Amino acid sequence: MHDDPKQGVVDRNCQVHGVSNLFIAGSSVFPTGGFANPTLTIVALAIRLADRVKTII
Ligand SMILES: Cc1cc2nc3c(=O)[nH]c(=O)nc-3n(C[C@H](O)[C@H](O)[C@H](O)COP(=O)(O)OP(=O)(O)OC[C@H]3O[C@@H](n4cnc5c(N)ncnc54)[C@H](O)[C@@H]3O)c2cc1C
């Protein structure tokens, strides 16, 4: 995840750079590897993404 398409596949909203209808949910969007349990962050990102997709559709 990065605002710059040269440094990340998705932007801060988990949207794939340059593709308006493609989003990625899951730990693969993490910009760095963490050391603590990741599931809560994954769920928080998924809920945020769902809220965003609802506003787009
Ligand atoms: C043994 C173990 C214990 C863990 N314990 C904890 C814990 O206590 N707390 C915690 O917070 N985290 C824990 N984790 C980490 C947590 O499980 C992962 O970070 C989390 O599941 C990642 O979620 P994800 O959706 O990004 O990926 P995944 O859960 O790996 O989901 C990816 C999905 O994509 C599917 N897939 C893969 N390739 C394809 C394909 N080509 N086509 C279609 N589908 C595909 C897979 O089948 C899978 O269902 C643990 C992990 C392990 C391995």
The ligand as a Tripos MOL2 file, in Angstrom:
@<TRIPOS>MOLECULE
LIG
   53    58     1     0     0
SMALL
NO_CHARGES

@<TRIPOS>ATOM
      1 C1         -0.6040  -21.0580   12.4170 C.3       1 LIG1
      2 C2         -1.0320  -19.6150   12.3490 C.ar      1 LIG1
      3 C3         -1.5530  -19.0070   13.4820 C.ar      1 LIG1
      4 C4         -1.9670  -17.6780   13.4360 C.ar      1 LIG1
      5 N1         -2.4600  -17.1010   14.5780 N.ar      1 LIG1
      6 C5         -2.8580  -15.8190   14.5420 C.ar      1 LIG1
      7 C6         -3.4050  -15.1990   15.7140 C.ar      1 LIG1
      8 O1         -3.5150  -15.8120   16.7930 O.2       1 LIG1
      9 N2         -3.7980  -13.9040   15.6250 N.ar      1 LIG1
     10 C7         -3.6810  -13.1890   14.4650 C.ar      1 LIG1
     11 O2         -4.0530  -12.0080   14.4500 O.2       1 LIG1
     12 N3         -3.1780  -13.7350   13.3590 N.ar      1 LIG1
     13 C8         -2.7640  -15.0420   13.3580 C.ar      1 LIG1
     14 N4         -2.2490  -15.6220   12.2350 N.ar      1 LIG1
     15 C9         -2.1200  -14.8100   11.0220 C.3       1 LIG1
     16 C10        -3.4520  -14.7250   10.2870 C.3       1 LIG1
     17 O3         -4.0080  -16.0100   10.1840 O.3       1 LIG1
     18 C11        -3.1670  -14.1750    8.8840 C.3       1 LIG1
     19 O4         -2.4600  -12.9480    8.9990 O.3       1 LIG1
     20 C12        -4.4800  -13.9010    8.1360 C.3       1 LIG1
     21 O5         -5.2100  -15.1020    8.0100 O.3       1 LIG1
     22 C13        -4.1720  -13.3580    6.7510 C.3       1 LIG1
     23 O6         -5.4060  -13.1430    6.1330 O.3       1 LIG1
     24 P1         -5.4730  -12.8670    4.5770 P.3       1 LIG1
     25 O7         -6.9280  -12.7200    4.2570 O.co2     1 LIG1
     26 O8         -4.5440  -11.7540    4.2130 O.co2     1 LIG1
     27 O9         -4.8500  -14.1970    3.9110 O.3       1 LIG1
     28 P2         -5.3860  -15.7110    4.0160 P.3       1 LIG1
     29 O10        -6.1600  -15.9470    5.2760 O.co2     1 LIG1
     30 O11        -4.1610  -16.5350    3.7440 O.co2     1 LIG1
     31 O12        -6.4290  -15.7940    2.8260 O.3       1 LIG1
     32 C14        -5.9930  -15.9070    1.4990 C.3       1 LIG1
     33 C15        -7.0630  -16.7080    0.7750 C.3       1 LIG1
     34 O13        -6.7980  -16.6920   -0.6230 O.3       1 LIG1
     35 C16        -6.9790  -17.9930   -1.1160 C.3       1 LIG1
     36 N5         -6.1640  -18.1020   -2.3230 N.ar      1 LIG1
     37 C17        -4.8200  -18.1750   -2.4260 C.ar      1 LIG1
     38 N6         -4.4650  -18.2620   -3.7160 N.ar      1 LIG1
     39 C18        -5.6030  -18.2280   -4.4410 C.ar      1 LIG1
     40 C19        -5.9000  -18.2770   -5.8410 C.ar      1 LIG1
     41 N7         -4.9440  -18.3520   -6.7680 N.pl3     1 LIG1
     42 N8         -7.1830  -18.2270   -6.2190 N.ar      1 LIG1
     43 C20        -8.1800  -18.1330   -5.2910 C.ar      1 LIG1
     44 N9         -7.9780  -18.0800   -3.9650 N.ar      1 LIG1
     45 C21        -6.6930  -18.1240   -3.5520 C.ar      1 LIG1
     46 C22        -6.5310  -18.9190    0.0040 C.3       1 LIG1
     47 O14        -7.1080  -20.2090   -0.1510 O.3       1 LIG1
     48 C23        -7.0900  -18.1930    1.2050 C.3       1 LIG1
     49 O15        -8.4280  -18.5490    1.5070 O.3       1 LIG1
     50 C24        -1.8500  -16.9490   12.2350 C.ar      1 LIG1
     51 C25        -1.3480  -17.5810   11.0960 C.ar      1 LIG1
     52 C26        -0.9510  -18.8930   11.1460 C.ar      1 LIG1
     53 C27        -0.4090  -19.5670    9.8840 C.3       1 LIG1
@<TRIPOS>BOND
     1     1     2 1
     2     2     3 ar
     3     2    52 ar
     4     3     4 ar
     5     4     5 ar
     6     4    50 ar
     7     5     6 ar
     8     6     7 ar
     9     6    13 1
    10     7     8 2
    11     7     9 ar
    12     9    10 ar
    13    10    11 2
    14    10    12 ar
    15    12    13 ar
    16    13    14 ar
    17    14    15 1
    18    14    50 ar
    19    15    16 1
    20    16    17 1
    21    16    18 1
    22    18    19 1
    23    18    20 1
    24    20    21 1
    25    20    22 1
    26    22    23 1
    27    23    24 1
    28    24    25 2
    29    24    26 1
    30    24    27 1
    31    27    28 1
    32    28    29 2
    33    28    30 1
    34    28    31 1
    35    31    32 1
    36    32    33 1
    37    33    34 1
    38    33    48 1
    39    34    35 1
    40    35    36 1
    41    35    46 1
    42    36    37 ar
    43    36    45 ar
    44    37    38 ar
    45    38    39 ar
    46    39    40 ar
    47    39    45 ar
    48    40    41 1
    49    40    42 ar
    50    42    43 ar
    51    43    44 ar
    52    44    45 ar
    53    46    47 1
    54    46    48 1
    55    48    49 1
    56    50    51 ar
    57    51    52 ar
    58    52    53 1
@<TRIPOS>SUBSTRUCTURE
     1 LIG1         1 GROUP 0 **** ****
